[in-house]
């Protein structure tokens, strides 16, 4: 066994053992009986059926309060509950027959099942007071359908939000969690070609993961909400350093800041790990030969949690400067002596006709999340860098008919990735740009233009994956008064200081090489600079 693979196996084994021990300690103390019904059909989705059985068997070993009964989909109990799909899961159907899960709780969705068992077992959803206030405003029925995938790291957060709503309001809210891999027909019916997607009463109300309060607000308003402002002040957190962003730069900065003696917190409005969480395979992180992006993020987060408190799902609304920075998030206030922007970057868009309208309906920016739905279908991967080639190979390995489209005459990806692409006979169209994406309720065809000849062609495709780089997330920094470079990145000196004393930057938001190890290095260097500056402020020497 190669040294890198051996290290990875040791890490995986240790992580699995620790996870099982933690689950056992939580599940053994569950006070309430949990009744789980599983409905299956030997004629449909037997792989998913068996996967569900295996997951439930393992969990039952840890949770003596769980009882499990399995019925054929033709059984009278299935008819009573109107079960049409296999596998179908019900937890405590006596009271919560309004909650059903169509698919297997495997992969990322195992986290959703664990959260559900904890909520049912302990009889508490732990909804925030603000979420409860929003739910109390809902007086008419809501029929929720949430589309998820076992490969999507964003999905559990949104599925748990929906579960909390249905548990809290069983008389008004019904819920179906639908796995798009087990139920591609339902995904097709709703044109749910990106996950997570949430429908209420067959109306699309949310795409992507949301904080708990934003989900509840979207459910109440019956349309996607982008910001939540609490009605009253929440808890205030005092610290030395507030880090905005939970990617490799922010997480590493948290570790180094805390180890330097600074009371440090990390605030992340989206998924911890940033872009890395959606990377299928990471092969250039020192010391680890090959590892899934999400697995690497889990290691980083677990390490950071030994030192710092992390506040996920919170968005910064306002920052007041002064001797002490006052930071208002969507849930609470923070005060700190120093502020680090490690906000990273977000997917860059093509900005062509049809892109926004068909995003989530064939247009995707995440092959890990959405790729399995396109097995056996024809898609284009737009881009020529490491991300585009890596994701094209991932789609190819999933059985997707993928063609790479690149606007230049040569791919920019690393040689090893290019060789892997060509050895797998993945076609590449050079000097081609996307001019328009067409389709009624899903992607049906794409118009291409040759940058050299100007010729235009139209090809029929089922999907379009876009990996053309990232744009730095600098809106909050700009709003705070931080200088931005002409290229759109945060302007800083050689030690990650911005133009505002006490405010720093690190990672992809600064530009430079877009690599995980580089971002982590920036994070550690920024944290050490912050520690030195708080001990001996440079701005006082300079008379600022």
Secondary structure, DSSP 4 states (H G I P E B T S, - for coil): --HHHHHHHHHHHHHHHHHHHHHHHHHTT--S-EEEEEEEBTTB-HHHHHHHHHHHHHHHHH-TTEEEEEEETTSHHHHHTT--SSSEEEESHHHHTTEEEES---TTHHHHHHHHHHHHHHT-----HHHHHHHHT--S-EEEEEEE-TT-TTHHHHHHHHHHHHHHTTTTEEEEEEETTT-HHHHHHTT--SSSEEEETTEEEEES---HHHHHHHHHHTS-------SS---EEE-SEEEE--SHHHHHHHHHHHHTT--EEEEESS-TTGGGGG-S-B--STT-S-B-HHHHHHHHHHHHHTT-EEEET--EEEEE-SSSEEEEESS-EEEESEEEE---EEEPP---BTHHHHBTTTEES-HHHHGGGGTTSEEEEE--SHHHHHHHHHHHHTT-EEEEE-SSSS--S-HHHHHHHHHTT--EE-SEEEEEEE-SSS--EEEEEETTT--EEEEE-SEEEE---EEE--HHHHHHT--B-TTSSBP--TTSB-SSTTEEE-GGGG-S---HHHHHHHHHHHHHHHHHHHHS-HHHHTT-
